[in-house]
Amino acid sequence: MSALELLWSQRALPAGTAPDLDGIDPALRDFATWCALAELHGADWRQWPESLQRPDSAAVRQARDEVAERVRFHAWLQLLCDEQLAAGQQAARAAGMDVGVVHDLAVGADPGGADAWALQDALALGARVGAPPDTFNQQGQDWGLPPWHPRRLAELGYAPLRDMVRSLVRHAGGVRIDHILGMFRLWWIPEGASARDGTYVSYDADALLGVIALEAERAGAIVVGEDLGTVPPRVRAMLAERGVLGSSVLWFERAEADAGETGALSPPGEWRQAAMASVTTHDLPTALGWLRGEHVRVRAALGLLNDPEAEAKSWKADRQELLAHLVAAGVLSAVDAPEDEQVRALHVFLAATPSRYVLAAPGDAVGDLNQPNLPGTVDEYPNWRLPVCDAHGRPLLLEDLLADPRVVRLADELAERVR
């Protein structure tokens, strides 16, 4: 920030002259105004003077004039980000990537942040989004994010969602929609209640998916929906009809089974074609972390498991089943093969599926044990703040990671095998 302040003060502006507040996009102006006011009143707009709590108020317009220099500064920062996003996508395409950058559409935003301030008429600020208790999060999840208000969003012609998706795909070849089941229903947690006390609220999936599909089509971008967890068959059928790719994760790909039963792991040929396949995700253990049971140890230490011993026993059985599955698929020599061969086999298995896209995380190539994000935690776990490390816990710089022979070897092998 000090360097950016210096560039701004000297008007050494890579993006050109200072933005004209009357000529910039209203959404950018609102965001920059929030940033400038947050410097004066704190980062939670709900604690600001009441007259400043709506972006369209006369008091906000007056305050914006009073801090116009800071508003222009924050708008300029966003214009720099926009330039860099465009350059990143251009570089990816120039390097031969058919899709390039895929941005993420999160399920929500900080209730005290700029998005909630600007979009408050379309949000239910008295509720939070989360998930009911399940196998991985036995106490439920509270994400602390206000949900879209389905009726208000419809009254606004879905413009807030349209603008958000349009912005995401402007410099990208695709968008991944977090928790796409939220286009059908969301687990609302009333203020003051726990995740166990929530309830599902329905949404107009036809309208929401129509808006997303229209903007993706206009931009020539792919759409990937994170359709993990308990997803009704009609949801996946509806997504497939609209060309939305699913998310296939190795730990979860199983055959259909009767209620109360667990289906067998699916062989490569039975995976969906219209999907993005991966060993794991940012919300799940890394490849080596899962093989070593790190996710069980960490969640037990944080008190997130109702019965740690039963969870450890279940994981050991799942691990044995998966390794035997890899052997049967011809990608692993034996269930007791070395760990690096097991990790390689997980990815070779993906390459044998018909899934349209296959992902590999650099951390998995070097044996990282640290899960990037542990759902259901805030300060208990350093979510989103962990460097990529090797199996010994040594952080790796970006340059070291890209040149690491294990990363190069895995990338080469996938490139050779993926159809």
Secondary structure, 3 states (H helix, E strand, C coil): CHHHHHHHHCCCCCCCCCCCCCCCCHHHHHHHHHHHHHHHHCCCHHHCCHHHCCCCCHHHHHHHHHCHHHHHHHHHHHHHHHHHHHHHHHHHHHCCCCCCCEEEECCCCCCCCHHHHHCHHHECCCEEEEECCCCCCCCCEEEEECCECHHHHHHCCCHHHHHHHHHHHCCCCEEEECCHHHHCEEEEEECCCCHHHCEEEECCHHHHHHHHHHHHHHHCCEEEECCCCCCCHHHHHHHHHCCCEEEEECCCCECCCCCCCCCCECCHHHCCCCEEEECCCCCCCCHHHHHHCHHHHHHHHCCCCCCHHHHHHHHHHHHHHHHHHHHHCCCCCCCCCCHHHHHHHHHHHHHCCCCCEECCCHHHHHCCCCCCCCCCCCCCCCCCCCCCECCCCCECCHHHHHHCHHHHHHHHHHHHHCC
